[in-house]
Each structure stands twice: as C-alpha cells, then as structure tokens.
Amino acid sequence: MSDLPLRAALRAVSALTLGAGLLCSAQAAAQSITISGDRKVQVPEEYLVEEGDTLWDICEYYFDQPWAWPTVWALNPHITNPHWIYPGDILRLRRGSDPSAPDGVVVNPFEYTIGAENARQVTINEGFIAEESLKPPGHLAFSPLPQRYLSLDELVYLEMKEDELEKVRVGDRYSVYKVMHDVVHPADGSYLGQKVRIMGVVEVATVEKNVARAKIVAAFSEMQRGMPITKELNHYAVVAPRQNLIDLKGTVVDALPPQNELAQFDTVFIDKGAKDGVQIGNRVFVMRRGDGRLDLDEATEQRLPWEQIGEALVVATKDRTATAILTRTALEVRRGDRIVMQRHY
C-alpha cells in the first residue's frame, strides 16, 4: 500500500471539518494515519518516494506545514536538488530515536549539511593506504638540475626496466610517490598496509635508449631522485555526497599530515573500505568520548557519552580502507577516534 495517499485523497482529507468527538479513519491504514479532532498523522522515520511526490506535498501531509520542506531536505543530503526527487528515493522525515545505536552513539548532523551541494568537495588524491606492496615500473632517477628537491616544470629522467621502457610513449604520465611507513590499527596493532604519499606527476617528453625524459607537470610536494613511480592515478575529482546504504562503525587509523591534531580539510584514513560497504561520497561522523583535558582510565572513560566532533567525506576506497576529507571539525581529530556511518544519511 502506498506510503502517501493519492493527491485527491489528500486534498479531500485536508478539507474535512471535524467536530468534537467525530472519528474518521483514513484509507491508508498502513501508515497509521488517524484523524480525531485536530488532524494528526504519525510521521514515519523514513518514506519511500513515489511517482508525483514533492517535498512540499509530503510535508503538507505529514506535518500539515508544506513550507517545512527545507527541514526535511536538510535531513537528506543525498537529495542535491529539492525540486527533483524520484520514485525509489528514501527520505528521512525525522531523526531516529532508536536507543539501540551502537555503543550509545548519538549523531546529529551539523547545520552545514543543509543542501548537499555545500558539502561537495574537489579532492586532490595525495595519498592512500596500499593494502598490498606496490610494484613500481621504474623510478625518478636523475635530473640535469643541481638542486636536491625537484618541482614544477623541471626536467627529470625516468629509469625503468627494459620491458617497461619499451611500452612508454610520449605523453604518458606517471605519479611519483613515497612510501611513508607501515600503518597499524591503533586499537589492536594489526597490520593494515603502507601509507603512500603522492609527491607529483611527470609527463614523458621523449623516450631515449636508456631513460625517458619527462617534465614535472604537477607537484604536491618536493620530489627527490630515487622516488618510485606508477601509472598516473586519479588525483583530481569532484565528490558529491551519496546516501549511506548501511550502518557502520570504524576508526581513524592514520592521516596524511604527520601531526597528531587534525583539522578541517585534512585527509584521514579509516579502517573500513569497499568490501565493508563504504562508497565514494559516503559521509561519516567522527566521534570521541572522554575528557578534553584529563587523562582518564579506561573504566572512567567508558562511563562518559560519545560526542560528535567532526564529519568526513569519503573520496577514495580500497578493499578494507578508505580515504576521507574532514569537511567539518568542532575539535581537533586524532588517530584512534571513532567513525560512525548512519544508514540513509
């Protein structure tokens, strides 16, 4: 049965003038719609959009306030244009009150999430966790320039294995990278992979007998001789929020910057990836409990509630890890902080 009665039925119901003690039952019994005296409708937490629905009509029916549609839109960042909703879309009409949230974590979206386009990010993929060891086809070996650090527009020579050099063509691009260190889980010490930082991009100008001459066309950090290369990765992407399909919790296991305190627009790595159901565009809440100044023992810390301290947008995924950008921070984020993905957010 439809979650929202037909428009004609809606208008008929809204036009009723009910006297005291008059009881009427709506035809859409599946929605637990009751009319007794003043119009009262039980608002479901979620609603499945049908053909012809608009936010205006939905708000008029459930809240008797069609002009409340911006509030509903704010709860649904996956809806990028409030004037266009489609059959099959799942709308959150109210915040859930389920006390069984994992570990008592309660999340409330930041006000900035009104209008999903405001959270859209242009990301430069400067790093990731390599879950398996990378096998570079070659490395940035030499440069005719005297300086130690190499940067934009400078000439370099790429040295490759003979069979790899034969495949190289003018115009080919390679990402120059550096393996930073092994990444282990802050909770149990399990090995997750190697943190890889992308230093820049080179483009092949000519192919010589022993080396490929290349020009640095993008520099995210200073490059040095000896750094390995790989086929160019996708460094620039516009990532828009997408609806989360599952509830999930995980951990911030590392970050691209070396410092311990992380802020808005820093890149972090989490211990959940594509095989866990994480998708590019998902948004996660960053949570923490404890005292901001005192070092508490574990038993005391566990008595305190979880607090939302930030939000992050997933911009890349591997099988078991993901890269995310901190889009909002109320406090400095740290390695070991909890992340929570909320279904339909």
PyMOL commands that set and color helices and strands:
alter all, ss='L'
color gray80, all
select helices_A, chain A and resi 7-14+29-31+55-63+66-74+102-104+111-113+116-119+162-165+274-276+298-301
alter helices_A, ss='H'
color red, helices_A
select strands_A, chain A and resi 23-25+33-36+39-41+46-48+90-92+121-124+127-130+138-142+155-160+173-184+191-207+211-219+228-231+236-239+248-255+267-270+283-288+307-317+322-329+338-341
alter strands_A, ss='S'
color yellow, strands_A
deselect
rebuild
show_as cartoon
